[in-house]
């Protein structure tokens, strides 16, 4: 069991780290080649990036979870029909997003807070990135299904290859070719294309059960896919909400310097959230498989391993934030601006206090999805990702100014963790008691 757990979680985490390199590489090379205004402009566009990613994970995790449960029960054709439905709907949604972002580009950018010089920088990145929305969304879908079809290694290779390609192309497009933010966006967009090319090869393998089949469309199937994946969407959407809300508050409190300082923290946050997501996407296929086969003991073993992994990683992030804030900030502060260094370092130390609590919440989100209990997952996702953020941010920033801004996520995650801890106790008692692990959709 431990060997399988380590295999799935390590490969999934590597995949998510590869994904985080998309944005992190952009930030690093933009900081070195363009400067603080480029970072601030990128940060204004990142909410859209997170929404697109969230939709990809929603279809991918939601569809793949149902695929694994059906396959574990011997319903292979039914599982393949769900795969076909998920891929088709994801493609149609991605094309709709391309159209909206093309025809309503200026209103969307203005709503994100882009104005003046930052508007022109942000437009360059936004225009290129959104054209490749289908590649991003379908890549997330394919990687999710690969993990659930017994190919976590290939999923990791595909994602990491895309991330590495992004780093190389970022350097070429920003420095030798001098294409600015449009070049950074184009480099990022080549990454999911490469990942997709590698991932699609799995469909031709004889042992693969990922096959496209004709299916009769039923709304209840689509609702089930979305319901099981909605918490994954909310995890990404929460990052978009946080970035948008924080950008607006920081612009009013500290101007462009505040947005630039937050951009550094936000990009480090992307890596940590990617790893937390990777752990969840790693243990989810195992739990779903054992849940579908009604193997109570194996579900219990994965439950314990996953919870301990989350707690250890959350504690590690807390320590890194306190002892490594200055060197982490210096990586993105290419002009050695002392005001930026002071603001970002102080904010990073406070922001990183939230991660042990975030880890607890992520465990509940992915475990509940894995056992087909979308309502529990959604409650936690909505609380930490939408319901609490804006009121906490507005109140805390008014009372404690910048300190209140940096502590907002700790307060949000702590409030949500109260519900998560209760759910952990509930699920653990169900696993260790005499009752079956079969849990209703809530």
TAKAGI-V801730 format. One record per residue. PHI is phi in degrees with one decimal (none if undefined). PSI is psi in radians with two decimals (* if undefined). Layout:
((PHI & PSI) (PHI & PSI))
//
This chain:
((none & -0.82) (-60.3 & -0.71) (-62.2 & -0.79) (-64.4 & -0.73) (-60.5 & -0.86) (-61.2 & -0.72) (-61.8 & -0.88) (-68.2 & -0.78) (-68.6 & -0.73) (-65.3 & -0.75) (-66.5 & -0.73) (-65.6 & -0.69) (-66.7 & -0.73) (-60.3 & -0.69) (-59.7 & -0.81) (-69.5 & -0.59) (-63.8 & -0.71) (-59.1 & -0.73) (-63.0 & -0.75) (-64.3 & -0.43) (-63.7 & -0.44) (-52.9 & -0.96) (-79.3 & -0.71) (-63.3 & -0.71) (-63.0 & -0.72) (-56.8 & -0.84) (-61.2 & -0.80) (-62.5 & -0.88) (-71.3 & -0.57) (-65.9 & -0.71) (-61.4 & -0.73) (-76.8 & -0.66) (-97.3 & -0.39) (-120.9 & -0.73) (110.1 & -2.94) (-61.4 & -0.65) (-65.1 & -0.61) (-65.2 & -0.72) (-63.7 & -0.77) (-62.1 & -0.72) (-64.3 & -0.75) (-59.6 & -0.72) (-65.1 & -0.54) (-69.0 & -0.51) (-87.2 & -0.39) (-56.4 & -0.55) (-56.1 & -0.65) (-67.7 & -0.69) (-58.3 & -0.76) (-68.7 & -0.63) (-64.7 & -0.77) (-62.5 & -0.79) (-61.5 & -0.73) (-61.5 & -0.70) (-65.1 & -0.70) (-61.3 & -0.80) (-69.2 & -0.58) (-60.5 & -0.88) (-68.3 & -0.70) (-66.0 & -0.97) (-68.3 & -0.73) (-62.8 & -0.83) (-69.7 & -0.72) (-68.1 & -0.60) (-62.5 & -0.82) (-65.7 & -0.64) (-57.4 & -0.82) (-67.4 & -0.74) (-61.7 & -0.79) (-66.4 & -0.73) (-65.0 & -0.68) (-64.8 & -0.40) (-95.2 & 0.17) (84.7 & 0.11) (-95.1 & 1.17) (-66.7 & -0.79) (-61.7 & -0.71) (-63.0 & -0.69) (-62.6 & -0.71) (-69.0 & -0.59) (-64.6 & -0.69) (-66.1 & -0.65) (-61.8 & -0.79) (-64.8 & -0.75) (-60.3 & -0.82) (-61.2 & -0.82) (-63.1 & -0.73) (-66.1 & -0.85) (-64.8 & -0.70) (-60.8 & -0.70) (-65.1 & -0.75) (-65.1 & -0.73) (-63.6 & -0.71) (-64.6 & -0.66) (-66.5 & -0.64) (-62.2 & -0.72) (-64.4 & -0.70) (-57.7 & -0.80) (-63.5 & -0.78) (-62.3 & -0.80) (-69.6 & -0.46) (-77.7 & -0.81) (-83.4 & -0.36) (-121.9 & 0.61) (-58.8 & -0.90) (-64.3 & -0.81) (-59.8 & -0.66) (-65.5 & -0.79) (-63.9 & -0.69) (-65.6 & -0.66) (-65.5 & -0.51) (-77.0 & -0.15) (99.1 & 0.17) (-77.7 & 2.25) (-155.4 & 2.82) (60.5 & -2.41) (-64.3 & -0.64) (-63.4 & -0.51) (-61.5 & -0.78) (-68.3 & -0.69) (-63.2 & -0.84) (-63.1 & -0.66) (-62.6 & -0.69) (-59.9 & -0.78) (-71.5 & -0.80) (-61.3 & -0.78) (-61.8 & -0.73) (-75.1 & -0.84) (-59.0 & -0.82) (-69.3 & -0.40) (-63.8 & -0.44) (-101.0 & 0.34) (-52.4 & -0.76) (-57.8 & -0.68) (-64.4 & -0.73) (-65.7 & -0.88) (-65.7 & -0.80) (-67.6 & -0.51) (-64.9 & -0.77) (-62.3 & -0.69) (-63.2 & -0.85) (-63.4 & -0.76) (-62.9 & -0.70) (-62.7 & -0.76) (-70.8 & -0.58) (-59.4 & -0.80) (-60.8 & -0.64) (-85.2 & -0.06) (-109.4 & 0.40) (76.5 & 0.42) (-127.5 & 0.95) (-65.1 & -0.53) (-66.1 & -0.80) (-64.2 & -0.67) (-60.2 & -0.72) (-67.9 & -0.76) (-60.7 & -0.75) (-62.3 & -0.81) (-67.5 & -0.74) (-67.4 & -0.65) (-61.8 & -0.71) (-63.8 & -0.74) (-63.6 & -0.75) (-66.0 & -0.70) (-61.1 & -0.66) (-62.7 & -0.72) (-62.8 & -0.82) (-62.7 & -0.82) (-69.4 & -0.57) (-56.5 & -0.85) (-60.5 & -0.81) (-64.7 & -0.79) (-74.2 & -0.57) (-86.0 & -0.69) (-94.8 & -1.25) (-61.0 & -0.76) (-87.2 & -0.32) (57.6 & 0.79) (-91.0 & 0.01) (63.7 & -2.55) (-68.4 & -0.53) (-63.1 & -0.67) (-66.2 & -0.70) (-61.6 & -0.73) (-65.2 & -0.74) (-63.6 & -0.70) (-61.0 & -0.73) (-64.1 & -0.65) (-72.2 & -0.43) (-70.1 & -0.41) (-62.9 & -0.92) (-66.3 & -0.47) (-64.5 & -0.81) (-62.7 & -0.75) (-60.9 & -0.73) (-63.5 & -0.74) (-58.1 & -0.76) (-69.7 & -0.69) (-71.1 & -0.67) (-64.0 & -0.46) (-58.1 & -0.43) (-64.1 & -0.52) (-64.8 & -0.44) (-87.1 & -0.12) (-74.6 & 2.51) (-63.8 & -0.63) (-79.6 & -0.16) (-72.1 & 2.37) (-102.4 & 0.11) (-84.3 & 1.71) (-130.4 & 2.45) (-79.4 & 2.31) (-132.5 & 2.60) (-65.6 & 2.48) (-142.2 & 2.73) (-92.6 & 2.02) (-65.6 & 2.27) (-133.2 & 2.31) (-60.9 & -0.59) (-64.8 & -0.54) (-67.2 & -0.79) (-63.9 & -0.71) (-61.3 & -0.70) (-64.6 & -0.73) (-61.6 & -0.85) (-65.9 & -0.72) (-61.4 & -0.74) (-74.2 & -0.43) (-100.6 & -0.08) (-64.5 & -0.58) (-66.7 & -0.60) (-65.8 & -0.69) (-61.5 & -0.76) (-64.8 & -0.56) (-60.5 & -0.75) (-76.0 & -0.72) (-63.3 & -0.59) (-62.0 & -0.66) (-63.6 & -0.67) (-65.2 & -0.77) (-63.4 & -0.77) (-60.1 & -0.84) (-62.1 & -0.80) (-62.1 & -0.87) (-64.5 & -0.78) (-63.5 & -0.73) (-58.5 & -0.78) (-66.2 & -0.76) (-67.5 & -0.75) (-68.2 & -0.59) (-60.5 & -0.67) (-76.0 & -0.54) (-88.0 & -0.67) (-138.1 & 0.10) (68.8 & -2.71) (-60.5 & -0.56) (-62.0 & -0.70) (-64.8 & -0.72) (-65.5 & -0.70) (-65.6 & -0.73) (-62.3 & -0.75) (-67.7 & -0.57) (-59.9 & -0.67) (-64.1 & -0.83) (-64.0 & -0.74) (-63.5 & -0.63) (-74.5 & -0.58) (-67.7 & -0.63) (-61.9 & -0.61) (-59.0 & -0.71) (-65.5 & -0.79) (-67.0 & -0.77) (-64.1 & -0.61) (-62.7 & -0.71) (-69.2 & -0.74) (-60.5 & -0.69) (-66.6 & -0.71) (-61.6 & -0.71) (-60.7 & -0.80) (-63.9 & -0.78) (-71.1 & -0.33) (-76.4 & -0.80) (-85.1 & -0.30) (-58.6 & -0.81) (-60.6 & -0.63) (-65.9 & -0.83) (-62.8 & -0.77) (-61.6 & -0.69) (-63.0 & -0.84) (-71.3 & -0.60) (-64.7 & -0.77) (-63.1 & -0.62) (-85.3 & -0.02) (59.2 & 0.72) (-97.1 & 1.51) (-59.1 & -0.76) (-63.7 & -0.72) (-69.4 & -0.66) (-60.5 & -0.75) (-61.7 & -0.70) (-64.8 & -0.77) (-66.4 & -0.68) (-52.5 & -0.88) (-66.7 & -0.79) (-60.9 & -0.77) (-66.0 & -0.76) (-63.2 & -0.78) (-62.5 & -0.73) (-60.3 & -0.78) (-62.4 & -0.79) (-64.3 & -0.72) (-64.7 & -0.79) (-66.2 & -0.72) (-60.1 & -0.73) (-65.2 & -0.67) (-63.0 & -0.72) (-62.0 & -0.70) (-58.6 & -0.81) (-65.2 & -0.79) (-59.2 & -0.72) (-62.6 & -0.61) (-80.4 & -0.62) (-100.5 & -0.28) (-119.5 & 0.30) (-61.2 & -0.85) (-62.2 & -0.88) (-65.3 & -0.57) (-65.4 & -0.75) (-66.6 & -0.66) (-62.4 & -0.44) (-60.2 & -0.61) (-102.4 & -0.08) (-99.4 & 1.22) (-64.9 & -0.45) (-93.9 & 0.12) (50.6 & 0.78) (-73.0 & 2.00) (-65.2 & -0.61) (-66.8 & -0.73) (-65.6 & -0.74) (-61.3 & -0.77) (-65.6 & -0.79) (-68.1 & -0.78) (-69.1 & -0.69) (-65.0 & -0.77) (-62.6 & -0.77) (-65.4 & -0.69) (-62.2 & -0.76) (-60.0 & -0.71) (-74.2 & -0.70) (-64.4 & -0.67) (-71.8 & -0.16) (-64.7 & -0.34) (-80.3 & -0.31) (-69.1 & -0.60) (-59.6 & -0.63) (-73.6 & -0.67) (-59.6 & -0.70) (-61.0 & -0.75) (-60.9 & -0.77) (-66.5 & -0.68) (-66.4 & -0.64) (-58.2 & -0.83) (-64.9 & -0.73) (-57.5 & -0.86) (-79.6 & -0.54) (-67.1 & -0.77) (-62.3 & -0.71) (-61.7 & -0.75) (-62.1 & -0.54) (-102.9 & 0.39) (59.1 & 0.79) (-121.7 & 1.19) (-64.3 & -0.47) (-68.4 & -0.72) (-61.4 & -0.77) (-61.5 & -0.72) (-67.9 & -0.64) (-58.6 & -0.85) (-65.4 & -0.77) (-63.2 & -0.76) (-66.3 & -0.71) (-62.1 & -0.88) (-80.0 & -0.37) (-104.6 & -0.26) (-145.9 & -0.89) (-67.7 & -0.77) (-92.7 & -0.42) (-61.1 & -0.96) (-64.2 & -0.86) (-62.8 & -0.70) (-63.0 & -0.75) (-63.7 & -0.78) (-65.0 & -0.74) (-70.9 & -0.82) (-70.1 & -0.61) (-69.9 & -0.54) (-71.5 & -0.64) (-81.5 & -0.77) (-119.7 & 0.23) (54.5 & -2.29) (-62.5 & -0.65) (-60.0 & -0.70) (-63.9 & -0.64) (-62.1 & -0.86) (-67.5 & -0.44) (-92.2 & -0.07) (-57.7 & -0.82) (-65.7 & -0.57) (-63.4 & -0.75) (-65.5 & -0.72) (-64.4 & -0.85) (-66.2 & -0.63) (-65.1 & -0.75) (-63.9 & -0.74) (-67.4 & -0.65) (-61.8 & -0.43) (-60.5 & -0.73) (-70.0 & -0.73) (-62.4 & -0.73) (-63.1 & -0.70) (-62.9 & -0.69) (-69.8 & -0.64) (-60.6 & -0.80) (-61.8 & -0.74) (-61.8 & -0.88) (-65.7 & -0.65) (-67.7 & -0.68) (-65.1 & -0.64) (-64.0 & -0.66) (-71.9 & -0.69) (-92.3 & -0.15) (-86.2 & -2.97) (-83.8 & -0.21) (-76.0 & 2.76) (-68.7 & 2.69) (-76.6 & -0.10) (-62.6 & 2.08) (-114.1 & 2.44) (-68.6 & 3.02) (-72.8 & 0.63) (-159.0 & *))
//
